[in-house]
Amino acid sequence: MRLKLLGAGRLGSLAGLGRGGAGALALPGCLLYTRAGAAPHLTHDALREVRGVPGVAHIALPALAEIHDVLEEYKEGAAKFMGMPDAVLYCSLHDPVTPCPSGYNTNKTVSLWGSSGRMEMTASKFIDIQRAIQPDWFQCISDGDTISGEAGRKRAKKSVDRSLSFLDICLQLQEKSPELQGSVMFGAIEGGDILEERLRSARETAKRPVGGFLLDGFQGSAMAKETKLKLIASVTAELPEDKPRIIHGVGKPDEVLECIERGVDIFESFFPFEVTERGCALVFSYDCHPAPEATVLPQNGIQDLEKNGAQEDQEEVSKADPEMTPFEISLKDKKYHDDFGPLLEGCSCYCCQRHTRAYVHHLLVTNELLAGVLLMMHNFQHYFGFFSAVRDALRDSKLDQLKELIFRQAVQGPASTALRQ
Amino acid sequence: MAAPAAGPPPVLRIVAECGRSRARAGELRLPHGTVPCPVFMPVGTRGTAKGLTAAQLAALGCRICLGNTFHLGTRPGPELVRRSGGLHGFMDWPHNLLTDSGGFQMVSLLELSEVSEEGVLFRPPHGGEPVLLSPERAMEIQNALGADIVMQLDDVVSSTTTGPRLEEAMLRSVRWLDRCLAAHARPRQQRLFAIVQGGTEPELRLRCLRAMAQRDVPGFAIGGLSGGEAKARFWRAVKLSTEHLPRDKPRYLMGVGYATDLVVCVALGCDMFDCVFPTRTARFGSALVPWGSLQLKSQKFAKDFRPIDADCDCPACQRYSRAYLHALLRCNTAALHLLTMHNVAYQMKLMGSIRDSILRQRFPEFVRDFMATMYGGRGGPPAWAREALESVGITLDRGEPPLSPGEPP
């Protein structure tokens, strides 16, 4: 694996990935979120219709741990088992979408949650499973149970101590495992919300021969935003430039930008999946250079304004699902019943090229499976397009404009972009 | 009967007929393209072939599928579908569509419906005003949906009904056919098919056949069957129907989709079929194969690294093993879609093989091979299938006697 930086921030790329060394990932970038190795709702050929699919696929350990015996008998690794022999696979410890109840980790074990419940894992068992998986990248087993908001200094210290101990054990075990010689271990940086512990974790982890770093324990909403950003910046400052930094649990576009500014390279793409699951479509703009003829108000803005007025919109819509963000529209809303526009004007995804909001609304209202398929295709393509826009902005020194556009929408929702035209 | 005015050309073009049985192979000529027949039509009730995109369904070889008038007429309503460019535009489906009139919902949603000469009064399951589905309204909705083939509204009773209600329903269906013909506003673009009723009572079915065959319709459906009646009565009713329907018009046997039933009913002279079974069973984790089906949720497939069917070239079989699909079924709907793709591919392949064998005058051999693969070692095909095939000149090998319970094969 080779990391190459091109100068503007951490604009760059990872190359030489995967078995054949042909895989690559543009940075900053995101991973392809999968559930048991397939993009959610999407068959392989449906995924092929999505543009900009990242070169590294993300799978969570629990689904694979549950079929450990199957993988052991299969012998040829999880990627091949899952029908993606040429994929570059990153295996994280937890699934970003499955809640992890607090209080189950010990000095010697970490608990994971899968469809059949809780699995308790030692470092040794963890490496056993990884040997059957044969991932290209994997997160070292770590104790990240500091996000419930009740963790204090002592708990934060424990998370660092335990994770370093796990790391050292796993590095030793990896050395002795022929199946894992080609796999890159990512060291997890823990420490809760205590600056001292975070720095200690970063420095100590950086001393070990890991291939990359994972900023863990920033999931959820318990940590104050200022604290979170400060810690992320402090952590990455301690890390070597030439190794990639992944963060877990961050997905919203404004938060992604904040982390990129603070030295993070790689993100998950569970966010478009969550948007899909609540029947919503991402419609936020990331186009800093709208075409000159777009003095006409964009379709999204004017339709929403005409119907209820922007303010009412936001209220009505947030009643629909408390998790909804300002970056999306809720297709279940009655007002889309006869909206014959695409999910997002100008989007070139499979759904927007062929179908209307009215059709997707109908599918959602009648509980048809195709709703998830079409929304996932759109939401993934839009999200991957956002990361591409971030890289363009870095290259063209336009990050400030992109930030302004995204942060404005974070407050006012997508309709606001129309008002400015 | 007056000579028909120059209307659309006949739907069915027969290319070959089996020398022994009543099987025919041909083409349906429809506004959205030619469809080889015998044909199986997947069901996309609410304007979606379940988890498959229109592109995926077309890529599997499907050239005609179904939508449902009752369901689409309720949500999102015919007006909205019409404004979307009809059901074709709404679904982005470039090939042919057939809409059922809603008659079957009378049986399936029986508690919520009331029949009179006027039509069927439905109380929608999700609340709201009762809705009257009359022959005229059924045609109005179907005209708005714009399918290539539309069905008359028929008075449908359960296939196990006997007594005066069966006769009443049959006679009313004939009267409703006439009302549908009169109300049909787009005969050039949309072909209206009649639906023969009469249950499994030969006398009633015959009267219905004779009456409906006099009407100038481009095709006939054989209705009122495939609902739980005894198979021995079922096949006889199908055979009686094909006997008395015009040779040169398509025969659409509604609600039939199990592989064995398809093979037998092609032998009996049917051209078109529809059924929710293949797509529905996929969503329950079941994959169709030439020797039966695989319940992939079962633990026994957890370490089975073979594809569903090594001879299948569908996307699921090309890339994935039974073991992986078993694991994927637990947490990703993509597994359901893969199985749906496989089952549709299976049905398409089956019909393709049937058609091919008829064209090559090898249909009886095909039937024997099919039955041997499906039932070999398990005592042979069911008696009703054997009898039905024999009645049209296809004999199956006697094979081994049926096993007694507990005896391993």
Interface residues (C-beta under 8 A of the other chain):
Chain A: R35 A36 G37 A38 A39 P40 H41 L42 T43 H44 D45 A46 E49 A63 E66 I67 D69 V70 E73 Y74 F81 M82 G83 S115 H337 D338 F340 Y350 R354 H355 T356 A358 Y359 H361 H362 L363 V365 T366 E368 L369 L370 G372 V373 L374
Chain B: R46 G47 T48 A49 K50 G51 L52 T53 A54 A55 Q56 A59 H71 R75 P76 L80 R83 S84 F90 M91 D92 R283 A302 K303 F305 P315 A316 R319 Y320 S321 A323 Y324 A327 L328 R330 C331 N332 T333 A334 A335 L336 H337 L338 M341
